[in-house]
Amino acid sequence: MSVRDDIEAKLTEIFAPSAIEVIDDSERHHGHAGWREGGNTHFRIIIASEKLDGLSRIEQHRAINAALSDQFDAGLHALAIKVTPSR
């Protein structure tokens, strides 16, 4: 399973989103801190989940980062997170 697929599966398991998009943005960060050859270091996440509705932006980001702690331990460097209202 790719890192992107792993991230999507973990977020789907925990947050049961009505919509989710996980984009590998690693190549856009070539040469920046945390970048590695082969990518899988920088991702953009767009997610809508009732479990995130009502939380502050900081609480939403903390919840997502906590859910992906294993991925961070394995080399994930950065996330850009956009939470949209659930449908």
C-alpha positions in Angstrom: 0.0 0.0 0.0 1.3 3.4 -0.9 1.8 6.1 1.7 -1.0 8.1 0.1 -3.3 5.1 0.3 -2.2 4.4 3.9 -3.1 8.0 4.9 -6.4 7.8 3.2 -7.3 4.4 4.8 -6.3 5.6 8.3 -8.3 8.9 8.0 -11.3 7.0 6.6 -11.2 4.5 9.4 -11.1 7.1 12.1 -13.1 10.0 10.7 -15.6 8.2 8.3 -15.5 11.2 6.0 -18.2 12.1 3.6 -15.4 13.3 1.3 -11.6 12.9 1.3 -8.8 13.7 -1.0 -5.1 13.0 -0.3 -2.6 14.5 -2.7 1.2 13.8 -2.6 2.7 17.3 -2.9 6.3 16.1 -2.3 7.7 17.2 -5.6 6.5 20.7 -5.0 8.8 20.7 -2.0 11.9 19.4 -3.7 14.9 20.7 -1.8 13.0 21.8 1.2 13.3 20.4 4.7 12.1 16.8 5.1 12.0 16.1 1.3 13.4 12.8 0.2 14.0 11.2 -3.2 10.9 9.3 -4.1 8.4 11.6 -2.4 5.9 10.5 0.2 7.0 13.3 2.5 4.5 16.2 1.9 0.8 15.7 1.5 -2.3 17.9 1.1 -5.5 16.6 2.7 -9.0 17.9 2.0 -11.5 16.2 4.3 -15.2 16.5 5.3 -16.3 14.6 8.4 -19.0 15.0 11.0 -16.4 14.0 13.5 -14.5 17.2 12.8 -17.5 19.5 12.6 -17.7 21.8 15.6 -14.0 21.6 16.4 -11.8 24.6 16.2 -9.2 24.6 13.3 -6.5 23.8 15.8 -8.5 20.9 17.2 -9.2 19.5 13.7 -5.5 19.6 12.8 -4.4 18.1 16.1 -6.9 15.2 15.6 -5.7 14.5 12.1 -2.0 14.7 13.1 -2.6 12.4 16.0 -4.4 9.9 13.7 -1.3 9.9 11.5 1.3 9.6 14.2 2.6 6.3 12.8 3.0 7.9 9.4 5.0 10.8 10.9 7.2 8.3 12.7 7.8 6.5 9.4 8.9 9.7 7.6 5.9 11.8 6.7 7.2 15.3 7.1 4.3 17.8 6.5 0.6 18.0 5.9 -1.5 20.8 4.5 -5.0 20.3 5.9 -8.3 21.7 4.7 -11.4 20.6 6.6 -14.7 21.4 4.8 -18.1 21.1 6.4 -19.6 17.6 6.1 -22.5 17.1 3.8 
